[in-house]
Amino acid sequence: MVTTSAQQKRYSLEEYFAIEGKATDKHEFHNGKIIPMPGASIPHNKIAVNITSILNNWFEENKLPYVVLNSDTKIRIERFNRFVYPDALVVCEKLEYWGGRTDTILNPALIFEVSSDSTEDYDKGDKFAFYRSLPSFKEYVLIDQYKPWVDGYFKQNEEEELWKITSKNEMKDSIRLHSIGFDLPLAKIYWQVAELQGELWEG
């Protein structure tokens, strides 16, 4: 575990991977600083599992070459010298690994983040900015773990960096995933999330 005082130190990439390889918790790397990630709640984890399961099954059933990965995958943000963890992601081409490491990729197309009170500002702000520096990145989906609310950001114009934002907040709704041509129902995103069961059944 990285202590608060140790977080002030600047680490090399070699030191980061050595620490991360032995740690029981996950840590992001931010230009020399090692930042511990907060523990995730059961609703957060269930939502992330639902997303990866739904997409993985759909890719298999339709014989699509896309790859869905979970929150154990690190993304390298070269421009900002970061390594970050998403909650789920999709790669639409051949996987590009960073530095020969099979736990770190360079080319996500679609990224999901399940937001909490402590991560919402980061997910919408700096983390989204980091992701936008990746040439492969086309779509971003932010999911509220406390209530049915999903925001989708899709890159409409490569040259002008224009992003279309769509919000859905009813269980009967689906969010369009433009990068893979799939409509993801909110009822499936929040399936078996106990805190929202009343709203689930009403939808």
ZAFITOR-827674 format. One record per residue: residue number from 1; x, y, z of N, C-alpha, C in turn. Coordinates in Angstrom, 2 decimals. Example, Ala and Ser with C-alpha at 12.3 -4.5 7.8 and 13.67 -1.06 7.14 Angstrom:
BEGIN
[pase 1,[13.19,-5.69,7.80],[12.30,-4.50,7.80],[13.20,-3.30,7.80]]
[pase 2,[12.85,-2.25,7.08],[13.67,-1.06,7.14],[12.90,0.03,7.87]]
//
This chain:
BEGIN
[pase 1,[0.85,-1.20,0.00],[0.00,0.00,0.00],[0.88,1.24,0.00]]
[pase 2,[0.45,2.25,-0.77],[1.21,3.50,-0.83],[0.66,4.47,0.21]]
[pase 3,[1.53,4.95,1.11],[1.09,5.86,2.16],[0.95,7.27,1.62]]
[pase 4,[0.30,8.16,2.40],[0.11,9.54,1.97],[1.44,10.25,1.76]]
[pase 5,[2.38,10.04,2.69],[3.69,10.68,2.55],[4.44,10.17,1.34]]
[pase 6,[4.30,8.87,1.08],[5.00,8.29,-0.07],[4.43,8.80,-1.38]]
[pase 7,[3.15,9.25,-1.36],[2.54,9.75,-2.58],[3.20,11.04,-3.05]]
[pase 8,[3.91,11.74,-2.17],[4.56,12.98,-2.55],[5.85,12.72,-3.33]]
[pase 9,[6.38,11.53,-3.22],[7.60,11.17,-3.92],[7.33,10.96,-5.39]]
[pase 10,[8.33,11.22,-6.22],[8.24,10.93,-7.65],[8.87,9.56,-7.92]]
[pase 11,[8.10,8.74,-8.62],[8.55,7.38,-8.90],[8.83,7.22,-10.39]]
[pase 12,[9.77,6.33,-10.69],[10.01,5.94,-12.08],[8.96,4.92,-12.49]]
[pase 13,[8.85,4.66,-13.78],[7.90,3.65,-14.24],[8.27,2.27,-13.71]]
[pase 14,[9.55,2.00,-13.63],[9.99,0.71,-13.11],[9.56,0.54,-11.65]]
[pase 15,[9.70,1.60,-10.86],[9.29,1.54,-9.46],[7.78,1.37,-9.35]]
[pase 16,[7.04,2.07,-10.20],[5.58,1.95,-10.18],[5.14,0.53,-10.44]]
[pase 17,[5.66,-0.09,-11.49],[5.24,-1.44,-11.82],[5.70,-2.45,-10.77]]
[pase 18,[6.83,-2.20,-10.14],[7.28,-3.08,-9.06],[6.33,-2.98,-7.86]]
[pase 19,[5.91,-1.77,-7.52],[4.96,-1.57,-6.41],[3.61,-2.15,-6.76]]
[pase 20,[3.13,-1.87,-7.97],[1.80,-2.33,-8.38],[1.73,-3.85,-8.47]]
[pase 21,[2.87,-4.46,-8.83],[2.90,-5.91,-8.94],[2.74,-6.62,-7.60]]
[pase 22,[3.09,-5.94,-6.51],[3.01,-6.54,-5.17],[1.79,-6.05,-4.38]]
[pase 23,[1.15,-4.99,-4.85],[0.07,-4.36,-4.08],[-1.21,-5.19,-4.14]]
[pase 24,[-1.98,-5.11,-3.07],[-3.29,-5.77,-3.05],[-4.38,-4.84,-3.60]]
[pase 25,[-4.10,-3.54,-3.63],[-5.03,-2.55,-4.19],[-4.43,-1.97,-5.47]]
[pase 26,[-5.27,-1.33,-6.26],[-4.81,-0.73,-7.51],[-4.35,0.70,-7.28]]
[pase 27,[-3.38,1.10,-8.11],[-2.86,2.46,-8.07],[-2.69,2.98,-9.48]]
[pase 28,[-3.04,4.24,-9.69],[-2.77,4.87,-10.98],[-1.43,5.60,-10.89]]
[pase 29,[-0.84,5.81,-12.05],[0.45,6.52,-12.15],[0.19,7.85,-12.84]]
[pase 30,[0.53,8.95,-12.16],[0.28,10.28,-12.71],[1.58,11.07,-12.75]]
[pase 31,[2.30,10.90,-13.84],[3.53,11.66,-14.08],[4.49,11.61,-12.90]]
[pase 32,[4.74,10.41,-12.42],[5.68,10.20,-11.33],[5.04,9.99,-9.97]]
[pase 33,[3.77,10.33,-9.83],[3.07,10.13,-8.57],[2.22,8.87,-8.63]]
[pase 34,[2.20,8.13,-7.54],[1.39,6.92,-7.45],[0.17,7.23,-6.60]]
[pase 35,[-1.00,7.08,-7.22],[-2.25,7.47,-6.57],[-3.11,6.23,-6.31]]
[pase 36,[-3.41,5.91,-5.04],[-4.26,4.75,-4.75],[-5.68,4.99,-5.21]]
[pase 37,[-6.29,3.96,-5.75],[-7.68,4.05,-6.19],[-8.61,3.68,-5.04]]
[pase 38,[-9.71,4.40,-4.89],[-10.65,4.07,-3.80],[-11.31,2.73,-4.05]]
[pase 39,[-11.65,2.03,-2.99],[-12.35,0.76,-3.12],[-13.73,0.95,-3.72]]
[pase 40,[-14.15,0.00,-4.52],[-15.44,0.10,-5.20],[-16.54,-0.59,-4.40]]
[pase 41,[-17.75,-0.03,-4.46],[-18.90,-0.62,-3.79],[-19.44,-1.81,-4.57]]
[pase 42,[-20.30,-2.58,-3.94],[-20.94,-3.71,-4.63],[-21.77,-3.23,-5.82]]
[pase 43,[-22.60,-2.17,-5.69],[-23.32,-1.68,-6.88],[-22.39,-1.30,-8.02]]
[pase 44,[-21.29,-0.63,-7.69],[-20.30,-0.26,-8.70],[-19.77,-1.49,-9.42]]
[pase 45,[-19.36,-2.48,-8.65],[-18.80,-3.70,-9.24],[-19.84,-4.46,-10.07]]
[pase 46,[-21.08,-4.52,-9.57],[-22.13,-5.24,-10.29],[-22.43,-4.58,-11.63]]
[pase 47,[-22.49,-3.26,-11.65],[-22.72,-2.54,-12.90],[-21.61,-2.83,-13.91]]
[pase 48,[-20.37,-2.79,-13.44],[-19.23,-3.06,-14.33],[-19.28,-4.48,-14.87]]
[pase 49,[-19.62,-5.45,-14.02],[-19.74,-6.84,-14.46],[-20.86,-6.98,-15.49]]
[pase 50,[-21.99,-6.33,-15.23],[-23.11,-6.40,-16.17],[-22.69,-5.92,-17.56]]
[pase 51,[-21.98,-4.81,-17.61],[-21.58,-4.24,-18.89],[-20.65,-5.18,-19.65]]
[pase 52,[-19.63,-5.68,-18.98],[-18.68,-6.57,-19.67],[-19.36,-7.86,-20.12]]
[pase 53,[-20.28,-8.38,-19.29],[-20.97,-9.62,-19.66],[-21.88,-9.42,-20.86]]
[pase 54,[-22.67,-8.34,-20.85],[-23.58,-8.06,-21.96],[-22.82,-7.92,-23.27]]
[pase 55,[-21.77,-7.11,-23.25],[-21.03,-6.85,-24.48],[-20.27,-8.08,-24.95]]
[pase 56,[-19.67,-8.80,-24.02],[-18.92,-9.99,-24.41],[-19.85,-11.01,-25.07]]
[pase 57,[-21.03,-11.20,-24.49],[-21.98,-12.15,-25.07],[-22.45,-11.69,-26.45]]
[pase 58,[-22.70,-10.39,-26.58],[-23.17,-9.87,-27.87],[-22.11,-9.99,-28.94]]
[pase 59,[-20.85,-9.71,-28.59],[-19.76,-9.87,-29.56],[-19.64,-11.32,-30.01]]
[pase 60,[-19.74,-12.23,-29.06],[-19.62,-13.65,-29.39],[-20.78,-14.12,-30.27]]
[pase 61,[-22.00,-13.75,-29.88],[-23.18,-14.17,-30.64],[-23.16,-13.65,-32.08]]
[pase 62,[-22.65,-12.45,-32.26],[-22.65,-11.83,-33.58],[-21.31,-11.97,-34.31]]
[pase 63,[-20.41,-12.76,-33.71],[-19.10,-13.03,-34.32],[-18.37,-11.73,-34.69]]
[pase 64,[-18.39,-10.79,-33.76],[-17.70,-9.51,-33.96],[-16.29,-9.59,-33.40]]
[pase 65,[-15.34,-8.95,-34.04],[-13.93,-9.06,-33.62],[-13.55,-8.14,-32.47]]
[pase 66,[-14.53,-7.46,-31.85],[-14.22,-6.53,-30.77],[-13.84,-7.28,-29.49]]
[pase 67,[-13.07,-6.61,-28.66],[-12.62,-7.19,-27.39],[-13.09,-6.31,-26.24]]
[pase 68,[-13.77,-6.90,-25.26],[-14.17,-6.16,-24.06],[-13.28,-6.59,-22.91]]
[pase 69,[-12.81,-5.60,-22.13],[-11.90,-5.86,-21.02],[-12.43,-5.18,-19.76]]
[pase 70,[-11.99,-5.68,-18.61],[-12.52,-5.18,-17.35],[-11.56,-4.22,-16.66]]
[pase 71,[-11.83,-3.94,-15.39],[-11.10,-2.91,-14.65],[-9.70,-3.33,-14.22]]
[pase 72,[-9.28,-4.52,-14.55],[-7.90,-4.93,-14.28],[-6.94,-4.44,-15.37]]
[pase 73,[-7.49,-3.85,-16.41],[-6.68,-3.40,-17.54],[-6.22,-1.96,-17.34]]
[pase 74,[-4.93,-1.73,-17.48],[-4.40,-0.37,-17.43],[-4.38,0.22,-18.85]]
[pase 75,[-4.61,1.54,-18.93],[-4.48,2.26,-20.19],[-3.31,3.23,-20.06]]
[pase 76,[-2.44,3.20,-21.04],[-1.30,4.12,-21.06],[-1.71,5.41,-21.77]]
[pase 77,[-1.53,6.54,-21.07],[-1.80,7.85,-21.64],[-0.46,8.52,-21.89]]
[pase 78,[0.09,8.33,-23.06],[1.45,8.74,-23.36],[1.64,10.25,-23.22]]
[pase 79,[0.72,11.03,-23.75],[0.89,12.48,-23.78],[1.01,13.07,-22.38]]
[pase 80,[0.31,12.51,-21.41],[0.31,13.04,-20.05],[1.10,12.17,-19.08]]
[pase 81,[1.78,11.16,-19.58],[2.57,10.25,-18.74],[1.74,9.68,-17.61]]
[pase 82,[0.63,9.03,-17.99],[-0.29,8.43,-17.03],[-0.53,6.96,-17.34]]
[pase 83,[-0.83,6.21,-16.29],[-1.42,4.88,-16.41],[-2.69,4.92,-15.57]]
[pase 84,[-3.83,4.65,-16.20],[-5.10,4.73,-15.49],[-5.90,3.45,-15.70]]
[pase 85,[-6.83,3.21,-14.79],[-7.72,2.06,-14.87],[-9.14,2.53,-15.23]]
[pase 86,[-9.74,1.97,-16.28],[-11.16,2.22,-16.54],[-11.98,1.16,-15.82]]
[pase 87,[-13.29,1.32,-15.81],[-14.15,0.27,-15.24],[-14.45,-0.81,-16.28]]
[pase 88,[-14.48,-0.43,-17.54],[-14.63,-1.39,-18.64],[-14.24,-0.67,-19.91]]
[pase 89,[-13.84,-1.44,-20.92],[-13.46,-0.83,-22.19],[-13.64,-1.82,-23.32]]
[pase 90,[-13.70,-1.26,-24.54],[-13.79,-2.07,-25.74],[-12.70,-1.63,-26.70]]
[pase 91,[-12.04,-2.61,-27.29],[-11.05,-2.37,-28.35],[-11.65,-2.88,-29.65]]
[pase 92,[-11.63,-2.05,-30.68],[-12.28,-2.40,-31.95],[-11.28,-2.82,-33.03]]
[pase 93,[-10.04,-2.95,-32.67],[-9.01,-3.39,-33.61],[-8.06,-4.32,-32.87]]
[pase 94,[-6.94,-4.63,-33.48],[-5.98,-5.49,-32.81],[-5.46,-4.80,-31.55]]
[pase 95,[-5.39,-5.55,-30.46],[-4.89,-4.98,-29.21],[-3.46,-4.49,-29.36]]
[pase 96,[-3.22,-3.27,-28.90],[-1.87,-2.72,-28.88],[-1.40,-2.64,-27.44]]
[pase 97,[-0.39,-3.43,-27.12],[0.13,-3.45,-25.76],[1.25,-2.42,-25.61]]
[pase 98,[1.37,-1.90,-24.40],[2.43,-0.95,-24.12],[3.63,-1.68,-23.52]]
[pase 99,[4.80,-1.45,-24.08],[6.04,-1.97,-23.52],[6.08,-3.48,-23.37]]
[pase 100,[5.32,-4.19,-24.20],[5.31,-5.65,-24.11],[4.54,-6.19,-22.93]]
[pase 101,[3.83,-5.33,-22.19],[3.08,-5.76,-21.02],[1.65,-6.13,-21.44]]
[pase 102,[1.21,-7.30,-21.06],[-0.14,-7.73,-21.45],[-1.22,-7.25,-20.49]]
[pase 103,[-0.86,-6.38,-19.53],[-1.87,-5.79,-18.65],[-2.12,-4.32,-18.97]]
[pase 104,[-1.46,-3.80,-20.01],[-1.53,-2.38,-20.33],[-1.72,-2.19,-21.82]]
[pase 105,[-2.78,-1.45,-22.21],[-3.04,-1.25,-23.63],[-2.99,0.23,-24.00]]
[pase 106,[-2.95,0.46,-25.33],[-2.82,1.80,-25.86],[-4.04,2.26,-26.66]]
[pase 107,[-4.91,1.34,-27.08],[-5.90,1.70,-28.10],[-7.35,1.36,-27.79]]
[pase 108,[-7.89,1.84,-26.67],[-9.32,1.65,-26.44],[-10.14,2.54,-27.37]]
[pase 109,[-11.29,2.03,-27.81],[-12.21,2.84,-28.61],[-13.37,3.34,-27.77]]
[pase 110,[-13.84,2.50,-26.87],[-15.01,2.79,-26.04],[-14.64,2.52,-24.58]]
[pase 111,[-14.89,3.50,-23.71],[-14.53,3.36,-22.30],[-15.75,3.66,-21.43]]
[pase 112,[-15.92,2.85,-20.38],[-16.99,3.03,-19.40],[-16.39,3.39,-18.05]]
[pase 113,[-17.01,4.34,-17.37],[-16.66,4.64,-15.99],[-17.95,4.66,-15.17]]
[pase 114,[-17.93,3.96,-14.04],[-19.05,3.96,-13.10],[-18.70,4.97,-12.01]]
[pase 115,[-19.43,6.07,-11.97],[-19.05,7.19,-11.10],[-19.66,7.09,-9.71]]
[pase 116,[-18.92,7.60,-8.75],[-19.39,7.75,-7.37],[-19.20,9.21,-6.97]]
[pase 117,[-19.60,9.57,-5.76],[-19.43,10.94,-5.30],[-17.96,11.36,-5.32]]
[pase 118,[-17.07,10.42,-5.02],[-15.65,10.75,-4.93],[-14.94,10.76,-6.28]]
[pase 119,[-15.53,10.16,-7.31],[-14.85,10.07,-8.60],[-15.53,10.84,-9.73]]
[pase 120,[-16.75,11.34,-9.49],[-17.52,11.95,-10.58],[-16.79,13.11,-11.25]]
[pase 121,[-16.23,14.03,-10.45],[-15.54,15.18,-11.03],[-14.31,14.75,-11.83]]
[pase 122,[-13.57,13.80,-11.31],[-12.38,13.29,-12.00],[-12.77,12.60,-13.31]]
[pase 123,[-13.81,11.75,-13.25],[-14.24,11.02,-14.44],[-14.69,11.97,-15.55]]
[pase 124,[-15.42,13.03,-15.17],[-15.93,13.98,-16.16],[-14.88,14.98,-16.61]]
[pase 125,[-13.89,15.22,-15.76],[-12.90,16.24,-16.04],[-11.58,15.71,-16.55]]
[pase 126,[-10.61,15.59,-15.63],[-9.26,15.22,-16.03],[-9.18,13.87,-16.73]]
[pase 127,[-9.90,12.88,-16.22],[-9.78,11.54,-16.81],[-10.31,11.53,-18.25]]
[pase 128,[-11.41,12.22,-18.49],[-11.94,12.33,-19.83],[-10.94,13.05,-20.74]]
[pase 129,[-10.29,14.08,-20.22],[-9.28,14.80,-21.00],[-8.10,13.89,-21.34]]
[pase 130,[-7.68,13.07,-20.38],[-6.60,12.11,-20.65],[-7.00,11.17,-21.78]]
[pase 131,[-8.20,10.61,-21.67],[-8.67,9.67,-22.68],[-8.75,10.31,-24.07]]
[pase 132,[-9.15,11.57,-24.13],[-9.31,12.24,-25.43],[-7.98,12.43,-26.16]]
[pase 133,[-6.88,12.27,-25.45],[-5.57,12.38,-26.12],[-5.21,11.11,-26.89]]
[pase 134,[-6.01,10.05,-26.73],[-5.73,8.79,-27.42],[-6.36,8.79,-28.81]]
[pase 135,[-5.59,8.55,-29.87],[-6.14,8.58,-31.23],[-7.26,7.57,-31.46]]
[pase 136,[-7.23,6.45,-30.75],[-8.22,5.39,-30.96],[-9.55,5.67,-30.26]]
[pase 137,[-9.56,6.59,-29.31],[-10.71,6.81,-28.42],[-11.85,7.50,-29.16]]
[pase 138,[-13.04,6.86,-29.18],[-14.20,7.37,-29.91],[-15.41,7.66,-29.03]]
[pase 139,[-15.51,6.96,-27.90],[-16.76,7.04,-27.16],[-16.52,6.81,-25.66]]
[pase 140,[-17.29,7.56,-24.86],[-17.14,7.54,-23.41],[-18.52,7.43,-22.79]]
[pase 141,[-18.69,6.51,-21.83],[-19.98,6.32,-21.18],[-19.79,6.43,-19.67]]
[pase 142,[-20.49,7.38,-19.06],[-20.43,7.59,-17.62],[-21.74,7.10,-17.00]]
[pase 143,[-21.63,6.25,-15.99],[-22.79,5.61,-15.38],[-22.85,5.98,-13.90]]
[pase 144,[-23.98,6.46,-13.47],[-24.20,6.79,-12.06],[-24.57,5.51,-11.32]]
[pase 145,[-23.85,5.20,-10.24],[-24.13,3.96,-9.52],[-25.28,4.10,-8.52]]
[pase 146,[-25.72,5.34,-8.25],[-26.74,5.57,-7.24],[-28.16,5.69,-7.79]]
[pase 147,[-28.26,6.04,-9.06],[-29.58,6.20,-9.68],[-29.46,5.88,-11.17]]
[pase 148,[-30.56,5.56,-11.83],[-30.50,5.28,-13.27],[-30.17,6.56,-14.04]]
[pase 149,[-28.93,6.69,-14.41],[-28.51,7.87,-15.17],[-27.22,7.52,-15.94]]
[pase 150,[-27.28,7.64,-17.24],[-26.14,7.29,-18.09],[-25.91,8.42,-19.09]]
[pase 151,[-24.68,8.92,-19.15],[-24.29,9.94,-20.13],[-23.35,9.30,-21.14]]
[pase 152,[-23.67,9.46,-22.42],[-22.82,8.95,-23.48],[-22.20,10.09,-24.27]]
[pase 153,[-20.90,10.03,-24.51],[-20.17,11.04,-25.28],[-19.59,10.34,-26.51]]
[pase 154,[-19.97,10.82,-27.69],[-19.49,10.19,-28.92],[-18.79,11.23,-29.79]]
[pase 155,[-17.61,10.89,-30.26],[-16.80,11.80,-31.08],[-17.35,11.83,-32.50]]
[pase 156,[-17.98,12.95,-32.86],[-18.61,13.07,-34.17],[-17.67,13.55,-35.25]]
[pase 157,[-16.70,14.36,-34.87],[-15.81,14.96,-35.85],[-14.37,14.84,-35.38]]
[pase 158,[-13.55,14.14,-36.16],[-12.16,13.91,-35.77],[-11.35,15.20,-35.77]]
[pase 159,[-11.47,16.00,-36.82],[-10.62,17.18,-36.98],[-10.96,18.27,-35.97]]
[pase 160,[-12.25,18.47,-35.70],[-12.65,19.56,-34.83],[-12.90,19.11,-33.39]]
[pase 161,[-12.72,17.82,-33.11],[-12.93,17.29,-31.76],[-14.32,17.62,-31.23]]
[pase 162,[-15.33,17.39,-32.06],[-16.71,17.63,-31.66],[-17.30,16.37,-31.05]]
[pase 163,[-17.88,16.50,-29.86],[-18.46,15.36,-29.16],[-19.95,15.58,-28.97]]
[pase 164,[-20.74,14.56,-29.28],[-22.19,14.59,-29.05],[-22.47,13.94,-27.69]]
[pase 165,[-23.31,14.59,-26.89],[-23.65,14.08,-25.57],[-25.10,13.63,-25.54]]
[pase 166,[-25.34,12.42,-25.05],[-26.69,11.89,-24.89],[-26.85,11.41,-23.46]]
[pase 167,[-27.99,11.77,-22.83],[-28.27,11.33,-21.47],[-29.54,10.51,-21.44]]
[pase 168,[-29.51,9.41,-20.66],[-30.68,8.56,-20.47],[-30.86,8.33,-18.98]]
[pase 169,[-32.12,8.41,-18.50],[-32.34,8.30,-17.06],[-33.60,7.53,-16.69]]
[pase 170,[-34.08,6.69,-17.59],[-35.21,5.82,-17.26],[-34.86,4.39,-17.60]]
[pase 171,[-35.35,3.44,-16.77],[-35.01,2.05,-16.97],[-35.46,1.51,-18.32]]
[pase 172,[-36.49,2.09,-18.88],[-36.98,1.63,-20.19],[-36.10,2.13,-21.33]]
[pase 173,[-35.18,3.06,-21.03],[-34.32,3.64,-22.06],[-33.15,2.72,-22.40]]
[pase 174,[-32.55,2.99,-23.56],[-31.28,2.38,-23.95],[-30.34,3.50,-24.38]]
[pase 175,[-29.06,3.29,-24.16],[-28.05,4.24,-24.60],[-27.38,3.67,-25.85]]
[pase 176,[-27.32,4.47,-26.91],[-26.71,4.02,-28.16],[-25.20,4.07,-28.05]]
[pase 177,[-24.54,2.94,-28.33],[-23.09,2.88,-28.38],[-22.69,2.93,-29.85]]
[pase 178,[-22.42,4.13,-30.32],[-22.20,4.35,-31.75],[-20.96,3.63,-32.27]]
[pase 179,[-19.94,3.54,-31.45],[-18.67,2.97,-31.91],[-18.77,1.48,-32.22]]
[pase 180,[-19.77,0.80,-31.63],[-19.92,-0.64,-31.89],[-21.30,-0.99,-32.44]]
[pase 181,[-22.17,0.02,-32.62],[-23.48,-0.22,-33.20],[-24.40,-1.04,-32.33]]
[pase 182,[-24.47,-0.68,-31.04],[-25.26,-1.46,-30.09],[-26.06,-0.54,-29.19]]
[pase 183,[-27.30,-0.92,-28.91],[-28.14,-0.19,-27.96],[-28.12,-0.93,-26.63]]
[pase 184,[-27.57,-0.29,-25.61],[-27.40,-0.91,-24.30],[-28.53,-0.48,-23.37]]
[pase 185,[-29.44,-1.40,-22.98],[-30.57,-1.03,-22.12],[-30.12,-0.70,-20.70]]
[pase 186,[-30.70,0.34,-20.13],[-30.38,0.68,-18.75],[-30.82,-0.42,-17.79]]
[pase 187,[-31.92,-1.12,-18.11],[-32.38,-2.20,-17.25],[-31.33,-3.30,-17.15]]
[pase 188,[-30.55,-3.50,-18.20],[-29.49,-4.51,-18.15],[-28.25,-3.98,-17.45]]
[pase 189,[-27.98,-2.70,-17.63],[-26.84,-2.09,-16.92],[-27.02,-2.24,-15.41]]
[pase 190,[-28.25,-1.98,-14.93],[-28.52,-1.97,-13.50],[-29.15,-3.26,-12.99]]
[pase 191,[-29.08,-4.32,-13.76],[-29.65,-5.61,-13.36],[-29.01,-6.11,-12.07]]
[pase 192,[-29.84,-6.49,-11.11],[-29.42,-7.03,-9.81],[-28.66,-6.02,-8.94]]
[pase 193,[-28.81,-4.75,-9.23],[-28.27,-3.74,-8.33],[-29.32,-3.52,-7.26]]
[pase 194,[-29.10,-4.09,-6.09],[-30.13,-4.18,-5.06],[-30.68,-2.82,-4.67]]
[pase 195,[-29.82,-1.80,-4.63],[-30.24,-0.47,-4.21],[-31.25,0.16,-5.17]]
[pase 196,[-31.35,-0.38,-6.38],[-32.25,0.18,-7.38],[-33.34,-0.79,-7.78]]
[pase 197,[-33.55,-1.84,-7.01],[-34.51,-2.86,-7.42],[-35.91,-2.32,-7.63]]
[pase 198,[-36.36,-1.38,-6.76],[-37.69,-0.83,-6.96],[-37.83,-0.15,-8.29]]
[pase 199,[-36.84,0.65,-8.65],[-36.86,1.34,-9.92],[-36.70,0.37,-11.08]]
[pase 200,[-35.95,-0.69,-10.85],[-35.80,-1.70,-11.90],[-37.12,-2.32,-12.26]]
[pase 201,[-37.85,-2.72,-11.24],[-39.11,-3.39,-11.53],[-40.16,-2.44,-12.08]]
[pase 202,[-40.09,-1.17,-11.66],[-41.02,-0.21,-12.23],[-40.74,0.02,-13.70]]
[pase 203,[-39.44,-0.11,-14.09],[-39.09,0.09,-15.51],[-39.38,-1.12,-16.33]]
//
